[in-house]
Amino acid sequence: MIRTRSLVSDGSRLRRLAPLALPTAWGAVAVAWKFGCPLARQPGLPMRIATSVVFLTVGAGLVFGLRRGLARELARARAVAAATQRVLLRPPPARLDGLALGAGQLSASRGASVGGDLYEAVATPYGVRIVIGDVRGHGLAALGAVVAVLGSFREAAHDEPELGGVLRRLERALERHLRERAREEHPARAGADPVHPAAEEFVTLLLVEIGSDGRLAVLNCGHPGPYRLGRTVERLPVGEPLPPLGVLPLPAALAPYTAARLLPGETLVLHTDGAEEARDHRGRFFALDAALATGMQGEAPGALVCRVHTALLQHTGGRLADDVALLVVRNDRVRVPAQPAEPGLRRPRPAPSSHC
């Protein structure tokens, strides 16, 4: 096994050096010609020009070979990073249990397609469950907490019958991540249980469950409320907010807010705070509600995400100060009216009671 790994490593190293083989050989011939050939040491101007051209060509070949090799390595690294990011923050399915979905993220870190924002939607026996969250900070440094929360949600959403149970699983997963990171940052305290910097690490998130009748159950941990698009654009009430995960322990009783519904044809827009806190060069905030109101009724979720992202980039001039995530859900379920009984058909009579 070790021998095989060594051969693979040697082969990979040779492939990386292959673009430099020809320029290097050419340079060796040029140096040998310069110092080994009497004709090349003649003081005449034409010979000096010829020698300069030879060495200039060799230098250009070396630079081109290096650039080509680095470009190939960069392309491979970008392909691996893009695949990893797609697995981490995978796009939701276009349709899920009668709902149309669309999602997307703009990262404030250059060259990254994911950052400190997270979202996921899954169909479960208890309804379609959705999470959207924002890890404190942005960019690649927040990926550890994103992995912990998303990994826990993808399991707990199917296992926990109550939405409060899902939230407690997310809290425990984040606490484990923070403890492990604290141990890595303070290895001298490996024998004790380190205290993670709770005041500096937290996650705001919104948990939503959409029932078969469109009834919503919402748990809000310090996250901006979603918008509901129907005949008008309105901020959806989500009840009293809970503390963000990682700041304070969750209360003993977790009662989701259940007074809202998503009727057929209506759209729910979940977002992170970067969408409403984005500013232009004059310091004006992005008007997310106005951007949502300019769309057509029944707009496809994916088209809505692209339109809002385009408006955000135009507003900020392409310079985002924070990550922005959007998850859009449109209720495409058909409301079937009650059908009248056909003429001539009688309803079955109730069975006679056994007592007077």
N, C-alpha and C positions, 0 to 999 in steps of 0.2 A: 504493500500500500504506500509506504514511504517512497519507494522507488518510483512508483507511478506518479505520485504528486510531484516529485522532483523533475520527472520528464515533462509533465504538463507545464510546470513553472518555467523550465528552460525553453520549451516551445513557445510559450507566450512572450518570453523576453526576446526571443529571436524574431518573432513577428513584429514586435515594437521597434526593433532596430533595423528591420528590412529596408525601410525607405532611406536609411542613411548609408546603405552598402555602396551604391553606385557613386554618390558624391565623395565618399571616403576613399574609394579606390581611385577615382579620378584625381583627388587631391594628392594621393601618394605618388601617382605617376607624374603630376606636375612638379612636386618637390624633387623627385628623382631627376626629372629633366632639367630643373633649374640648377641643381648642385652637381649633377653628374655628367651633364653634356657640355663640352667646351663651347659649342655654338651658342648656348644660352647665356654664357658669361661674357659675350662680346659687348663692348660699351656702346654700340650704335643705338640711335633713337628707335629705329624700327623694332629691334630686338627687345628693347625695354617696353615698348607698347605691347608687343606680343606677349611678353611675360606678365604684364599687368592684366591683360585681357584673360589670360589663362587662370590667374589666381582670383580675379573677380568672378569669373564663371564658376570656379570651384566654391567660392564663398556663397554665391547665390544658390548653388545646388544644395549646399549644406543647410542654409536657412530654409529653403523650400522643403527639404526632406524633414527637418525638425517641425516645421509648421504643419506639414501634412500628417505626421505622426501624432502631434498634439491634437489636431482637429479630429482624428479618428478616436483618440482616447476620450475627448470631450463628448463626442457624439454617443459613444458607448455609455459613458457615465450619465448623460442626460436620459438615455433610454431606460437605464436601470432605475434612476430616480423617478422618472415618470411612471414606470410600472409600480414601483413601491408606493407612490403617492396615490395612485388609482386604487390599490388594494386598501390603503389606510382610509381614505375618504372616497369610497366608491360611489358612483352616481346611483341614485335610487332607480328602481324600475320605472318605465314610462307609465305603467298602470299597475295598481295594487288594490285588489278587492273593490273594484268599481270606482276607484279614485285615480285621477290623472296627476302625475307628479313631475316636477322639474326642480333641479337644484344646481347651484354653482357657487364658487368661491373666488374671490380676488384676494391674493396674498400681498401684504405690504412688503414682504421680503423679495428682493429681485431674484428671479430665476427659480422661485418656488411656487408650486400650484396649491400647496396646503400650508397652513400656519397654525394659529392658535384657535381657530374656529372649528366646530364639529357639527355634523348632522347625520341622521340616519332615520330610515323609515322601514318598518317590517310589519307584515301581516301575521297576526297571532290569533289563537282561539278567542281572545278577549276583545278583538278589534284591531284596527291599524294603529300601531304605536309609533310615535315620532319623538325624537330628541333633537334639540338644537342648542348649542352651548358656545361659550366663549371663555377660553382660558386666559387668565391675566397675562398680559404681554402679547406678543405676536411673533410670527416667524417660526423658524426651525427650533428655537429653544423651548417652545411650548408643546412640541410633538409628544413628549413622554406622557403628559397628562391627557392629551387627546387619545393616545393609544389605550391608556388605562380606562377612561370613561367609555369610549366606544366599544372596546372589547367586553366590558361588563354589561353594557346595554344590550348587545346582540345576543347574549345568553339570558339575561334576566327578563327581557321583554317576553320571551316564550315561557319562562318558568314561573313567573310570579303572577298569580291571579289578580292581585290588587296593584294599582299604579303606585301606591305608597311603598310597596315592597320593592318595586323596581328602583325607586329613588334611593332607598336605603342600601341596595346593592351597589349603586353608583358611588354613594358616599364611602362605603367600605373600600371599594377598589381605589378611589382617589387617596384615601388615607394610607393604604399599603404602598402606593406609588411614592407618596411624599416621605414615608418612613425609609423606604429603600434608598431614595435619592439622598436623604439626609445622612444615611450611613456611608454612602459613597463620598459625600462631600466632607464628612468628618470621620475618617477611618480610625482615628485614635479612640473614638467612643464606641468601637464595635462591640465591646462587651456589654454596654448598656443600650437601652432603647432610646435613641436620640429623639429630641423634640423637633419636629419639622417647623419651619417658619410659617405658621398659619396665617399671620398677618400679611404675608407677601405672596402666598400661593392660594389661589381659589379659582373656582369655576362657576360662572353664572350659567344657568340652563333652564330650558322650558321642556317639560314632558307633556305630551298631548296624546290622548287616546280618542279615536274616532269610532263610535259604535256603528252598528249596521243601520240605525235610524238617523245617523248624522249627529247624535248627541255627543258633545265634547266633554271630556274629563281632563282638567289641566292642573298641573303642579308647577308653580313658578318659583325658582330659586334666584331671585334678583335679576331676572332677565327681562328685556323689553317685551311687551305684549305684542301679539301678532295683529295683522290687519285682516279684516273680512271684506271681500269685494262682492257686492251684489248690485243692487240698484245704486248704492252709494258706497263710498269707502269709509269704513269706521274702524276705530281701534277696538279690538275685542277685549272685554273685561275678563280677567283671569283670576280674580280674587286677591286676597291678601298675600303679598310675596313672602316667601321663606328666605332665610339667609343663604347666600351663595355657599356651595359645597367647599369645605376646607376652612371656613371662617369660624363658624359655630356649629355645635352638634345640632342635628335636626330635632325638632320637638317630638314628644312621644306619640302624639296623634297627628296623622297626616290625612287630611280630608281634601280630596281634589275639588276644584270648582267645577260644577256640573250644570250651570244655568245657561250655557250657550249651546247653539247648534249650528251645524253647517248644512244648509238645505241644498237639495239638488240644484245645480247650476251655479252655486256660490263658490268662491275661491278663498282659501286661507293662505296668507303670506307670512311666513315666519322668517325672522331676520336677526342678525347680531347688531350690536350697538354701533359698529363701524359704519353701517348704512346711514344712520341718522346723525352721526357725529362727523362725517366727512365735510371738509370745508374747502372753499375755493380760495383764490389768492387774496380776496378781500376779507376773509374770515367768516363768510356766510355759510351756514349749515345747509346740507343737502335736504331738500324737501321731499322726503320719501312718499308721503301721502299724496302730494301733488303729482309725482311721477307715476304712482299707481293709478291715479284718477284719469290720466291721459290715455290709458289703454282701452281697448274695445271690450265690451262685456263678453265673457266666455273666452277670453284670450288663452291660448295654449300655455301651460305652465312654463315650458322651455323657452318660448318666445318672450314671455314676461320677464324671466330671469335675464335673458340676453339684453332686452331693452333697458332694464333698470341698471345693469352693469355698464352699458354704453353711456347712459346718462350720468352715472357716477364718475366714470373716467373723464367725461367732458367737463363735469363740474369741478373736479379736482385737478384737471390738467394732467391726468395720469400719475399723480403723486399722492398715493394713499398713505395716511398716517397710521391706519390700523387695518387689520384683515376685515373682509366683508363676506358674509355668507348669507345666502337666500335659499329657502326651501318653500316651494309653492305647491299647494294641494287644491285641486278642483274636484268638487263632488259631481261625478258623472253618473251617479246612480239615478235610475228613473223612478219617479214616484208613481206607483200604479194605483189608480183610483179603485174604490170598491165597486165591484161589478154587481148590477141588479140581478135578481133571480129570474131565470127564463120563465115565460108563461107556461102554465100547465104543470110546473114542478112544485111540489109541496115540500115544505120543510119537515124533517122528521119530528114526530111528536116525542116529547120526553118520556122516558120510561116511567110507568106508574110507580108511585111511592109504595113502599111496603107497609106504611102505617097510615092511619086516618088523618 
